[in-house]
């Protein structure tokens, strides 16, 4: 199961069709070896489903409050969540 999660995170971190936030969160989760549940717990989400939706790009425009929670959970500055063109 860990390999499947890891492979999915690699895919989401590299997928050019994914959102900037999805790629960023996936990369940081890989770097920290976090599971979706770890991010949810550390960020104050009710469960890992919101994190999965954001990482996979299915939630294309997350609420600012969700971005703040991700920032806290992954120890990332909010500026990182802004896509530079």
N, C-alpha and C positions, 0 to 999 in steps of 0.2 A: 504494500500500500504506500509506503514511504517513497518508493521509486516512482510510482504513478503521480503522486503529488509533486515530487521534484521535477519530473518531466513536464508536467503541466505548467509549473512555474517558469521553467526554462522557455517553453513555448510562448507563454504570455509575456515574458520579459523581452522577447525578440520579435514578436509579431508586429509588423509595420501597420497592420489594420487595427491593432489594439490602441486604446487611448494612451496618452502620455502618462496619465496617473496610473493606469493599469500596469504599464511597463515599469514605471518607477517603483511601485509597491512590490511587484513580483521580484524585481532585482534586489530590493532591500531584504525581502523575505528570504531569498536565497542566500544572501550574504550573512544574514543573522541565523540561518537555519530555523526559521519560525514556521509553524503551521498556521493555518487560517484561524484556528481556535486560539493560538497564542496571541495573534494580532488583535482578535476580538476582545480577549480578556484584558490585555494591556491597554487597549484604547477605550474600553468602556462600551463596546457594542453589545447588543443583546446576545448575539451568536455569530458564528463565522459566516453565515449566509450573506450578510451585507458585504463582508470582505471579499468573498468569492465573486459576487456580482461586480464589484469594482475592479478587481484584479483581472477578471476575464473580459472586461470591456462591455459587459451587458448593461451596466449602469454607466452610461456615457457621460453624464454630467452630475456627479454626486453633490449632495448638499455640502455647504461650507463646513458645517459641524462635523460631517463625516471626514472631511479632509483634515480638520484639526485633530480628530481622534486618531487618524492614521499617522499623522505627524508625531503625535505623542507616543504611540505604540512602537513606531519604527525609529524613533530618535532622529527625525529628519526636520530640517527647517522648512517652514511653510513656503519659502521662496522656491524650493525644489519642485513644488507642485505646479509651478507656472511654466508652461511650455514656451521655450524660446524658439522663434521661427528663424 
